[in-house]
Amino acid sequence: MFVKEIHATGQCTIREVTTGSQGCSHSPSTYPVAGPKAVCIALILLVAQSSSLGSAQLLHHRRPKPVQPTSTSFTFMKKDRSCVGGPITKIDPSSVTIAPSQAPALTLERVDLLQVTQNDSVLFSARSSWRDVEAVHLLAHESFLLGLRSGKTITGRPLRVTDDAMIFKRDIWLKQRLPKDQIQTVAYLRVKPNSKVFDYFTQEAPALLFFYPEYYDRLSGLEGRIPVRLYDAVMAQNDSTLTCSR
């Protein structure tokens, strides 16, 4: 696009100047005429500019997309099936205070809550549901903590959960079926939610995660676990579908 642009003499194009075209007028001009050295400098600058543009485009295509962070907003479902969402601002053993969007801070009592979720992952459950156990998608470093009626405890990642059992892999070719009627409790050992700082770096400046300790904790599985009880044989089983009424 630079070829047809008028420069220097005001009457000759860059192509005409560099090729010495006979059609280029040498009539006097109010602008200084570029000499051979000036022409060489102009060409060098043009090549440098083209190279820098090409490099910038290449870097733009190679730049990795930032990893999408986990949402710091939680959904709280009360026992009347009403729901409210927002980040947690304060929490204690009996209540939690959240900051709903465009609304004043709200304090919820634990005894009134039925379930708390983050995206599709359960953080708290006040019911006993085998269906909730079946719905869990275990991520890396996550597992189930099983309490058996025999008094033993098992921590593991089943291959699958059926209506009446858990199937575990014991050897390369062997599988073990653990019947549901032998299981007393099931707790979902999920990883702790990301901190606000970690989410910010993940979204805005992924390269800075290299300097943030939580990044290495999560890579190595040392970020910590939260046990979320999903099933207890002592309680009445409730496998109803949970939907927010409002």
Secondary structure, 3 states (H helix, E strand, C coil): CCCCCECCCCCCEHHHHHHCCCCCCCCCCCCCCCCHHHHHHHHHHHHHHHHHHHHHHHHHHHCCCCCCCCCCCEEEEECCCCEEEECEEEEECCEEEECCCCCCCEEEEHHHEEEEEECCEEEEECCECHHHHHHCCCCCCCEEEEEECCCCEEEECCCEECCCEEEEECCCCCEEEEEHHHEEEEEEEEECCCCHHHHHHHHHCHHHHHHCHHHHHHHHCCCCEEEEEEEECCCCECCCCCCCCC
